[in-house]
């Protein structure tokens, strides 16, 4: 992940796509613009899922078994959904780099928190 963040930082520098740090208003605008671009890319992941579900539905209507149809649709969107996830990752790295966040460290810390929270939820559910 460090390599990925380092690559993203260099790439953004070369493309002149860095978060503007000139002053508060420009930084705020740049961060909000990049956040908007990230959410657009997240939507594009959803669009690929929609394509797969629509293709599955069409194949089922042609008489194909549902699980088989979805296997085909899954294979058909694999490359494009991968590209959209890469776009998401690029914006996540960009925003993380701006805040000097080590995403690998944040990821494992957060997953640890989630695992403890999940265990807590199970205890709560068992008490009901
Ligand atoms: Mg995209």
Backbone and ligand atoms as CSV (ligand in chain L), in Angstrom:
chain,resi,resn,atom,element,x,y,z
A,1,UNK,N,N,0.828,-1.209,0.000
A,1,UNK,CA,C,0.000,0.000,0.000
A,1,UNK,C,C,0.862,1.258,0.000
A,2,UNK,N,N,1.988,1.195,0.731
A,2,UNK,CA,C,2.911,2.348,0.743
A,2,UNK,C,C,3.391,2.655,-0.676
A,3,UNK,N,N,3.708,1.581,-1.418
A,3,UNK,CA,C,4.165,1.740,-2.806
A,3,UNK,C,C,3.072,2.389,-3.653
A,4,UNK,N,N,1.856,1.930,-3.433
A,4,UNK,CA,C,0.711,2.461,-4.183
A,4,UNK,C,C,0.513,3.948,-3.879
A,5,UNK,N,N,0.590,4.302,-2.603
A,5,UNK,CA,C,0.434,5.706,-2.222
A,5,UNK,C,C,1.571,6.563,-2.780
A,6,UNK,N,N,2.769,6.007,-2.764
A,6,UNK,CA,C,3.924,6.725,-3.290
A,6,UNK,C,C,3.773,6.922,-4.807
A,7,UNK,N,N,3.321,5.870,-5.485
A,7,UNK,CA,C,3.093,5.963,-6.935
A,7,UNK,C,C,2.031,7.027,-7.226
A,8,UNK,N,N,0.939,6.987,-6.463
A,8,UNK,CA,C,-0.155,7.936,-6.672
A,8,UNK,C,C,0.335,9.369,-6.465
A,9,UNK,N,N,1.170,9.572,-5.465
A,9,UNK,CA,C,1.685,10.910,-5.169
A,9,UNK,C,C,2.516,11.424,-6.348
A,10,UNK,N,N,3.396,10.575,-6.852
A,10,UNK,CA,C,4.248,10.946,-7.982
A,10,UNK,C,C,3.408,11.188,-9.237
A,11,UNK,N,N,2.440,10.309,-9.458
A,11,UNK,CA,C,1.562,10.422,-10.631
A,11,UNK,C,C,0.793,11.753,-10.601
A,12,UNK,N,N,0.250,12.069,-9.416
A,12,UNK,CA,C,-0.513,13.314,-9.293
A,12,UNK,C,C,0.380,14.536,-9.519
A,13,UNK,N,N,1.618,14.446,-9.072
A,13,UNK,CA,C,2.568,15.540,-9.263
A,13,UNK,C,C,2.861,15.727,-10.755
A,14,UNK,N,N,3.129,14.600,-11.430
A,14,UNK,CA,C,3.429,14.648,-12.869
A,14,UNK,C,C,2.257,15.184,-13.682
A,15,UNK,N,N,1.034,14.840,-13.264
A,15,UNK,CA,C,-0.159,15.266,-13.993
A,15,UNK,C,C,-0.634,16.659,-13.552
A,16,UNK,N,N,0.029,17.203,-12.526
A,16,UNK,CA,C,-0.381,18.495,-11.940
A,16,UNK,C,C,-1.807,18.407,-11.378
A,17,UNK,N,N,-2.093,17.265,-10.720
A,17,UNK,CA,C,-3.419,17.006,-10.147
A,17,UNK,C,C,-3.376,16.974,-8.625
A,18,UNK,N,N,-2.406,17.660,-8.042
A,18,UNK,CA,C,-2.296,17.613,-6.579
A,18,UNK,C,C,-3.373,18.471,-5.920
A,19,UNK,N,N,-3.661,18.169,-4.673
A,19,UNK,CA,C,-4.602,18.993,-3.901
A,19,UNK,C,C,-3.957,20.374,-3.738
A,20,UNK,N,N,-4.721,21.399,-4.071
A,20,UNK,CA,C,-4.212,22.772,-3.962
A,20,UNK,C,C,-4.034,23.144,-2.489
A,21,UNK,N,N,-2.848,23.618,-2.156
A,21,UNK,CA,C,-2.565,23.988,-0.761
A,21,UNK,C,C,-2.235,25.472,-0.633
A,22,UNK,N,N,-2.624,26.254,-1.646
A,22,UNK,CA,C,-2.269,27.679,-1.675
A,22,UNK,C,C,-2.858,28.461,-0.498
A,23,UNK,N,N,-4.120,28.222,-0.228
A,23,UNK,CA,C,-4.763,28.865,0.928
A,23,UNK,C,C,-6.008,28.041,1.302
A,24,UNK,N,N,-6.628,28.406,2.424
A,24,UNK,CA,C,-7.747,27.602,2.920
A,24,UNK,C,C,-8.858,27.423,1.892
A,25,UNK,N,N,-9.295,28.503,1.244
A,25,UNK,CA,C,-10.419,28.416,0.305
A,25,UNK,C,C,-10.095,27.514,-0.892
A,26,UNK,N,N,-8.872,27.640,-1.411
A,26,UNK,CA,C,-8.481,26.801,-2.556
A,26,UNK,C,C,-8.304,25.343,-2.131
A,27,UNK,N,N,-7.786,25.139,-0.921
A,27,UNK,CA,C,-7.625,23.775,-0.407
A,27,UNK,C,C,-8.992,23.138,-0.187
A,28,UNK,N,N,-9.894,23.909,0.418
A,28,UNK,CA,C,-11.257,23.415,0.659
A,28,UNK,C,C,-11.920,23.030,-0.661
A,29,UNK,N,N,-11.806,23.907,-1.650
A,29,UNK,CA,C,-12.393,23.657,-2.953
A,29,UNK,C,C,-11.770,22.412,-3.614
A,30,UNK,N,N,-10.454,22.298,-3.514
A,30,UNK,CA,C,-9.749,21.160,-4.111
A,30,UNK,C,C,-10.141,19.853,-3.421
A,31,UNK,N,N,-10.222,19.865,-2.094
A,31,UNK,CA,C,-10.625,18.653,-1.361
A,31,UNK,C,C,-12.059,18.254,-1.711
A,32,UNK,N,N,-12.955,19.234,-1.761
A,32,UNK,CA,C,-14.357,18.929,-2.083
A,32,UNK,C,C,-14.490,18.415,-3.515
A,33,UNK,N,N,-13.717,18.997,-4.430
A,33,UNK,CA,C,-13.739,18.529,-5.822
A,33,UNK,C,C,-13.264,17.078,-5.917
A,34,UNK,N,N,-12.191,16.766,-5.206
A,34,UNK,CA,C,-11.670,15.397,-5.233
A,34,UNK,C,C,-12.608,14.420,-4.533
A,35,UNK,N,N,-13.258,14.879,-3.472
A,35,UNK,CA,C,-14.269,14.047,-2.806
A,35,UNK,C,C,-15.419,13.756,-3.784
A,36,UNK,N,N,-15.835,14.788,-4.516
A,36,UNK,CA,C,-16.895,14.619,-5.519
A,36,UNK,C,C,-16.469,13.606,-6.586
A,37,UNK,N,N,-15.231,13.715,-7.034
A,37,UNK,CA,C,-14.731,12.782,-8.048
A,37,UNK,C,C,-14.686,11.351,-7.506
A,38,UNK,N,N,-14.312,11.206,-6.235
A,38,UNK,CA,C,-14.311,9.879,-5.605
A,38,UNK,C,C,-15.719,9.288,-5.590
A,39,UNK,N,N,-16.688,10.090,-5.180
A,39,UNK,CA,C,-18.059,9.562,-5.113
A,39,UNK,C,C,-18.594,9.236,-6.512
A,40,UNK,N,N,-18.140,9.982,-7.521
A,40,UNK,CA,C,-18.515,9.670,-8.904
A,40,UNK,C,C,-17.973,8.300,-9.293
A,41,UNK,N,N,-16.726,8.037,-8.909
A,41,UNK,CA,C,-16.129,6.737,-9.232
A,41,UNK,C,C,-16.835,5.602,-8.476
A,42,UNK,N,N,-17.228,5.853,-7.234
A,42,UNK,CA,C,-17.984,4.849,-6.466
A,42,UNK,C,C,-19.292,4.536,-7.209
A,43,UNK,N,N,-19.919,5.574,-7.757
A,43,UNK,CA,C,-21.155,5.372,-8.533
A,43,UNK,C,C,-20.892,4.539,-9.780
A,44,UNK,N,N,-19.721,4.717,-10.352
A,44,UNK,CA,C,-19.385,3.940,-11.545
A,44,UNK,C,C,-19.201,2.453,-11.210
A,45,UNK,N,N,-18.779,2.144,-9.991
A,45,UNK,CA,C,-18.735,0.745,-9.536
A,45,UNK,C,C,-20.168,0.197,-9.499
A,46,UNK,N,N,-21.084,1.010,-8.952
A,46,UNK,CA,C,-22.495,0.602,-8.899
A,46,UNK,C,C,-23.053,0.386,-10.303
A,47,UNK,N,N,-22.654,1.229,-11.238
A,47,UNK,CA,C,-23.108,1.103,-12.625
A,47,UNK,C,C,-22.677,-0.243,-13.225
A,48,UNK,N,N,-21.467,-0.667,-12.917
A,48,UNK,CA,C,-20.995,-1.968,-13.407
A,48,UNK,C,C,-21.817,-3.112,-12.792
A,49,UNK,N,N,-22.126,-2.991,-11.509
A,49,UNK,CA,C,-22.975,-4.006,-10.863
A,49,UNK,C,C,-24.350,-4.050,-11.543
A,50,UNK,N,N,-24.880,-2.850,-11.826
A,50,UNK,CA,C,-26.183,-2.771,-12.498
A,50,UNK,C,C,-26.127,-3.463,-13.862
A,51,UNK,N,N,-25.033,-3.241,-14.598
A,51,UNK,CA,C,-24.866,-3.901,-15.900
A,51,UNK,C,C,-24.899,-5.422,-15.733
A,52,UNK,N,N,-24.195,-5.908,-14.709
A,52,UNK,CA,C,-24.145,-7.358,-14.478
A,52,UNK,C,C,-25.524,-7.909,-14.137
A,53,UNK,N,N,-26.261,-7.195,-13.297
A,53,UNK,CA,C,-27.600,-7.672,-12.926
A,53,UNK,C,C,-28.553,-7.618,-14.120
A,54,UNK,N,N,-28.438,-6.548,-14.922
A,54,UNK,CA,C,-29.280,-6.445,-16.123
A,54,UNK,C,C,-28.954,-7.557,-17.122
A,55,UNK,N,N,-27.666,-7.835,-17.288
A,55,UNK,CA,C,-27.256,-8.900,-18.210
A,55,UNK,C,C,-27.750,-10.254,-17.696
A,56,UNK,N,N,-27.641,-10.467,-16.395
A,56,UNK,CA,C,-28.124,-11.713,-15.788
A,56,UNK,C,C,-29.617,-11.882,-16.071
A,57,UNK,N,N,-30.363,-10.810,-15.839
A,57,UNK,CA,C,-31.811,-10.825,-16.057
A,57,UNK,C,C,-32.132,-11.160,-17.522
A,58,UNK,N,N,-31.398,-10.535,-18.438
A,58,UNK,CA,C,-31.632,-10.778,-19.874
A,58,UNK,C,C,-31.334,-12.232,-20.235
A,59,UNK,N,N,-30.259,-12.772,-19.698
A,59,UNK,CA,C,-29.900,-14.166,-19.996
A,59,UNK,C,C,-30.914,-15.141,-19.396
A,60,UNK,N,N,-31.400,-14.828,-18.215
A,60,UNK,CA,C,-32.434,-15.672,-17.581
A,60,UNK,C,C,-33.707,-15.656,-18.443
A,61,UNK,N,N,-34.025,-14.467,-18.968
A,61,UNK,CA,C,-35.210,-14.358,-19.846
A,61,UNK,C,C,-35.054,-15.166,-21.130
A,62,UNK,N,N,-33.795,-15.418,-21.500
A,62,UNK,CA,C,-33.535,-16.247,-22.696
A,62,UNK,C,C,-33.497,-17.740,-22.339
A,63,UNK,N,N,-33.749,-18.052,-21.036
A,63,UNK,CA,C,-33.839,-19.447,-20.615
A,63,UNK,C,C,-32.644,-19.991,-19.858
A,64,UNK,N,N,-31.641,-19.141,-19.617
A,64,UNK,CA,C,-30.455,-19.615,-18.905
A,64,UNK,C,C,-30.720,-19.700,-17.400
A,65,UNK,N,N,-30.098,-20.634,-16.756
A,65,UNK,CA,C,-30.205,-20.766,-15.299
A,65,UNK,C,C,-29.537,-19.545,-14.650
A,66,UNK,N,N,-30.137,-19.033,-13.576
A,66,UNK,CA,C,-29.726,-17.766,-12.965
A,66,UNK,C,C,-28.254,-17.728,-12.530
A,67,UNK,N,N,-27.795,-18.749,-11.832
A,67,UNK,CA,C,-26.411,-18.749,-11.355
A,67,UNK,C,C,-25.416,-18.779,-12.515
A,68,UNK,N,N,-25.757,-19.532,-13.550
A,68,UNK,CA,C,-24.903,-19.592,-14.738
A,68,UNK,C,C,-24.877,-18.242,-15.444
A,69,UNK,N,N,-26.032,-17.602,-15.538
A,69,UNK,CA,C,-26.135,-16.289,-16.179
A,69,UNK,C,C,-25.282,-15.264,-15.417
A,70,UNK,N,N,-25.348,-15.335,-14.097
A,70,UNK,CA,C,-24.574,-14.359,-13.316
A,70,UNK,C,C,-23.076,-14.606,-13.442
A,71,UNK,N,N,-22.667,-15.868,-13.568
A,71,UNK,CA,C,-21.237,-16.175,-13.783
A,71,UNK,C,C,-20.738,-15.489,-15.052
A,72,UNK,N,N,-21.549,-15.531,-16.091
A,72,UNK,CA,C,-21.171,-14.895,-17.370
A,72,UNK,C,C,-21.109,-13.378,-17.197
A,73,UNK,N,N,-22.133,-12.822,-16.561
A,73,UNK,CA,C,-22.180,-11.371,-16.357
A,73,UNK,C,C,-21.002,-10.899,-15.494
A,74,UNK,N,N,-20.699,-11.681,-14.461
A,74,UNK,CA,C,-19.575,-11.351,-13.571
A,74,UNK,C,C,-18.276,-11.286,-14.364
A,75,UNK,N,N,-18.078,-12.265,-15.225
A,75,UNK,CA,C,-16.868,-12.308,-16.055
A,75,UNK,C,C,-16.836,-11.115,-17.018
A,76,UNK,N,N,-17.995,-10.753,-17.549
A,76,UNK,CA,C,-18.064,-9.663,-18.527
A,76,UNK,C,C,-17.754,-8.292,-17.933
A,77,UNK,N,N,-18.066,-8.093,-16.651
A,77,UNK,CA,C,-17.810,-6.764,-16.068
A,77,UNK,C,C,-16.468,-6.702,-15.339
A,78,UNK,N,N,-15.803,-7.828,-15.184
A,78,UNK,CA,C,-14.587,-7.885,-14.352
A,78,UNK,C,C,-13.571,-6.784,-14.699
A,79,UNK,N,N,-13.233,-6.643,-15.961
A,79,UNK,CA,C,-12.214,-5.659,-16.342
A,79,UNK,C,C,-12.666,-4.226,-16.019
A,80,UNK,N,N,-13.902,-3.911,-16.392
A,80,UNK,CA,C,-14.378,-2.537,-16.192
A,80,UNK,C,C,-14.603,-2.204,-14.719
A,81,UNK,N,N,-15.127,-3.164,-13.928
A,81,UNK,CA,C,-15.337,-2.865,-12.503
A,81,UNK,C,C,-13.969,-2.715,-11.810
A,82,UNK,N,N,-12.993,-3.462,-12.304
A,82,UNK,CA,C,-11.627,-3.314,-11.776
A,82,UNK,C,C,-11.084,-1.914,-12.039
A,83,UNK,N,N,-11.352,-1.400,-13.228
A,83,UNK,CA,C,-10.900,-0.041,-13.568
A,83,UNK,C,C,-11.586,0.994,-12.686
A,84,UNK,N,N,-12.871,0.799,-12.442
A,84,UNK,CA,C,-13.591,1.761,-11.603
A,84,UNK,C,C,-13.101,1.713,-10.156
A,85,UNK,N,N,-12.797,0.496,-9.680
A,85,UNK,CA,C,-12.242,0.392,-8.318
A,85,UNK,C,C,-10.862,1.035,-8.258
A,86,UNK,N,N,-10.091,0.921,-9.344
A,86,UNK,CA,C,-8.775,1.578,-9.404
A,86,UNK,C,C,-8.939,3.096,-9.356
A,87,UNK,N,N,-9.954,3.613,-10.066
A,87,UNK,CA,C,-10.237,5.054,-10.005
A,87,UNK,C,C,-10.539,5.470,-8.565
A,88,UNK,N,N,-11.352,4.668,-7.873
A,88,UNK,CA,C,-11.687,4.964,-6.465
A,88,UNK,C,C,-10.414,4.991,-5.624
A,89,UNK,N,N,-9.574,3.992,-5.826
A,89,UNK,CA,C,-8.341,3.875,-5.065
A,89,UNK,C,C,-7.428,5.079,-5.308
A,90,UNK,N,N,-7.395,5.544,-6.549
A,90,UNK,CA,C,-6.558,6.704,-6.879
A,90,UNK,C,C,-6.996,7.929,-6.067
A,91,UNK,N,N,-8.312,8.164,-5.992
A,91,UNK,CA,C,-8.793,9.328,-5.230
A,91,UNK,C,C,-8.630,9.114,-3.726
A,92,UNK,N,N,-8.807,7.887,-3.263
A,92,UNK,CA,C,-8.591,7.605,-1.836
A,92,UNK,C,C,-7.119,7.851,-1.488
A,93,UNK,N,N,-6.215,7.380,-2.343
A,93,UNK,CA,C,-4.775,7.620,-2.109
A,93,UNK,C,C,-4.469,9.109,-2.121
A,94,UNK,N,N,-5.069,9.818,-3.047
A,94,UNK,CA,C,-4.817,11.256,-3.169
A,94,UNK,C,C,-5.228,11.998,-1.896
A,95,UNK,N,N,-6.412,11.703,-1.410
A,95,UNK,CA,C,-6.907,12.375,-0.201
A,95,UNK,C,C,-6.086,11.921,1.013
A,96,UNK,N,N,-5.762,10.627,1.075
A,96,UNK,CA,C,-4.931,10.114,2.177
A,96,UNK,C,C,-3.553,10.774,2.165
A,97,UNK,N,N,-2.966,10.897,0.985
A,97,UNK,CA,C,-1.646,11.528,0.879
A,97,UNK,C,C,-1.685,12.973,1.353
A,98,UNK,N,N,-2.747,13.663,1.028
A,98,UNK,CA,C,-2.866,15.054,1.476
A,98,UNK,C,C,-2.808,15.129,3.007
A,99,UNK,N,N,-3.457,14.169,3.667
A,99,UNK,CA,C,-3.499,14.174,5.140
A,99,UNK,C,C,-2.332,13.395,5.771
A,100,UNK,N,N,-1.376,12.971,4.927
A,100,UNK,CA,C,-0.243,12.152,5.401
A,100,UNK,C,C,-0.722,10.912,6.162
A,101,UNK,N,N,-1.725,10.283,5.626
A,101,UNK,CA,C,-2.275,9.070,6.231
A,101,UNK,C,C,-1.621,7.846,5.591
A,102,UNK,N,N,-1.141,6.929,6.431
A,102,UNK,CA,C,-0.634,5.643,5.970
A,102,UNK,C,C,-1.854,4.718,5.872
A,103,UNK,N,N,-2.330,4.490,4.654
A,103,UNK,CA,C,-3.574,3.740,4.468
A,103,UNK,C,C,-3.482,2.295,4.962
A,104,UNK,N,N,-2.302,1.704,4.822
A,104,UNK,CA,C,-2.143,0.321,5.290
A,104,UNK,C,C,-2.337,0.264,6.809
A,105,UNK,N,N,-1.706,1.187,7.492
A,105,UNK,CA,C,-1.837,1.245,8.954
A,105,UNK,C,C,-3.297,1.544,9.342
A,106,UNK,N,N,-3.907,2.513,8.648
A,106,UNK,CA,C,-5.310,2.859,8.934
A,106,UNK,C,C,-6.236,1.674,8.671
A,107,UNK,N,N,-5.951,0.946,7.588
A,107,UNK,CA,C,-6.785,-0.198,7.228
A,107,UNK,C,C,-6.782,-1.248,8.341
A,108,UNK,N,N,-5.566,-1.640,8.780
A,108,UNK,CA,C,-5.496,-2.689,9.802
A,108,UNK,C,C,-6.058,-2.212,11.147
A,109,UNK,N,N,-5.821,-0.951,11.470
A,109,UNK,CA,C,-6.382,-0.392,12.711
A,109,UNK,C,C,-7.911,-0.432,12.660
A,110,UNK,N,N,-8.453,-0.021,11.506
A,110,UNK,CA,C,-9.917,0.020,11.367
A,110,UNK,C,C,-10.511,-1.390,11.380
A,111,UNK,N,N,-9.865,-2.334,10.687
A,111,UNK,CA,C,-10.378,-3.704,10.665
A,111,UNK,C,C,-10.362,-4.307,12.074
A,112,UNK,N,N,-9.339,-3.951,12.842
A,112,UNK,CA,C,-9.279,-4.402,14.235
A,112,UNK,C,C,-10.460,-3.836,15.028
A,113,UNK,N,N,-10.735,-2.548,14.820
A,113,UNK,CA,C,-11.887,-1.912,15.477
A,113,UNK,C,C,-13.192,-2.591,15.070
A,114,UNK,N,N,-13.326,-2.853,13.771
A,114,UNK,CA,C,-14.556,-3.476,13.261
A,114,UNK,C,C,-14.732,-4.873,13.854
A,115,UNK,N,N,-13.639,-5.628,13.919
A,115,UNK,CA,C,-13.752,-6.995,14.455
A,115,UNK,C,C,-14.182,-6.969,15.919
A,116,UNK,N,N,-13.693,-5.990,16.663
A,116,UNK,CA,C,-14.099,-5.883,18.070
A,116,UNK,C,C,-15.539,-5.405,18.185
A,117,UNK,N,N,-15.926,-4.490,17.292
A,117,UNK,CA,C,-17.299,-3.992,17.296
A,117,UNK,C,C,-18.267,-5.114,16.927
A,118,UNK,N,N,-17.870,-5.942,15.956
A,118,UNK,CA,C,-18.717,-7.049,15.528
A,118,UNK,C,C,-18.948,-8.023,16.684
A,119,UNK,N,N,-17.848,-8.322,17.406
A,119,UNK,CA,C,-17.974,-9.224,18.544
A,119,UNK,C,C,-18.926,-8.648,19.585
A,120,UNK,N,N,-18.818,-7.333,19.771
A,120,UNK,CA,C,-19.694,-6.659,20.731
A,120,UNK,C,C,-21.155,-6.793,20.282
A,121,UNK,N,N,-21.397,-6.621,18.964
A,121,UNK,CA,C,-22.757,-6.731,18.417
A,121,UNK,C,C,-23.318,-8.138,18.652
A,122,UNK,N,N,-22.460,-9.156,18.496
A,122,UNK,CA,C,-22.921,-10.531,18.698
A,122,UNK,C,C,-23.358,-10.720,20.143
A,123,UNK,N,N,-22.566,-10.176,21.072
A,123,UNK,CA,C,-22.920,-10.274,22.482
A,123,UNK,C,C,-24.264,-9.576,22.743
A,124,UNK,N,N,-24.410,-8.373,22.148
A,124,UNK,CA,C,-25.664,-7.633,22.312
A,124,UNK,C,C,-26.821,-8.447,21.746
A,125,UNK,N,N,-26.607,-9.023,20.528
A,125,UNK,CA,C,-27.675,-9.814,19.901
A,125,UNK,C,C,-28.020,-11.047,20.738
A,126,UNK,N,N,-27.006,-11.671,21.346
A,126,UNK,CA,C,-27.249,-12.857,22.158
A,126,UNK,C,C,-28.025,-12.513,23.431
A,127,UNK,N,N,-27.905,-11.278,23.866
A,127,UNK,CA,C,-28.595,-10.860,25.085
A,127,UNK,C,C,-30.075,-10.565,24.850
A,128,UNK,N,N,-30.432,-10.411,23.565
A,128,UNK,CA,C,-31.825,-10.080,23.255
A,128,UNK,C,C,-32.729,-11.292,23.371
L,1,MG,MG,MG,-14.155,5.760,-13.686
